Structure formats: structure tokens, C-alpha cells
Amino acid sequence: HVQLVESGGESVQAGGSLRLSCDTSGYTFSRGCAAWFRQAPGKEREGVASICSIAVYADSVKGRFTISQNTAKNTLYLQMNSLEPEDTAMYYCAAARTVYAGDVLGKNQYEYWGQGTQVTVS
């Protein structure tokens, strides 16, 4: 049974930074693909960053967000810098054993999901 648990979300001022973490049981991040998604009220869930063999970012976060994983701790991270009010959303960690290379930020590619952590930027 795979569980993903996000943490680190909070309210910050614009220009600030946050680091989100995703811990897991029943899954090894380094053996598959993992990603961060976000969903703002009234909007579709969108892929923010993914990591399989390489990291891929949505255009809206390139240069500001960094996805990484600690293989020893089996933890996924999302470092978010220069936060903007438009980054306000619930952030979700997701994982999959295989992902189609042409759609690594597609939500339908991922089979395991966390419950989310709220990020609010004002």
C-alpha cells in the first residue's frame, strides 16, 4: 500500500521561499517518476515539476522552483523561491512507476497521490 504525505505548506509573503516535502511508504521515488502538481480554487490541477531521469518544469515556475529527491531518506522536495500570489494553491505530490516521456506533467500519468499541502502567497 503506497502512501504519500506532503508537508511544508504555509502562508508567505510575495517574494518569499518555501520548501515542500513529500514522504512515502510503500514506494521508492528513485525507482520511478515523481512530480508536484498544484490546484487553485476553480482551476484544473496542473503539473509544476517532475523528475524521472531529468527534471522538467512548467514554464510558469522555471527558474524559481526546483524539484529534488533525497534517495537516502526517500523524500521528494520542491524548493520554491520568488513566490508570487499566482502560486497560491494546494500542492500535491504524485508518483508513478512509469510515465510517458512526452507527458511527464500530465496528471493522468500518475497513479499515487498525496492529500496535499496548502501554499498561500500574499
Salt bridges, closest charged atoms under 4 A:
GLU44 OE1 - LYS107 NZ 3.45
GLU46 OE2 - ARG38 NE 2.69
ASP59 OD1 - LYS62 NZ 3.11
GLU84 OE2 - ARG64 NE 3.91
ASP87 OD1 - ARG38 NH1 2.89
ASP87 OD2 - ARG64 NH1 2.75
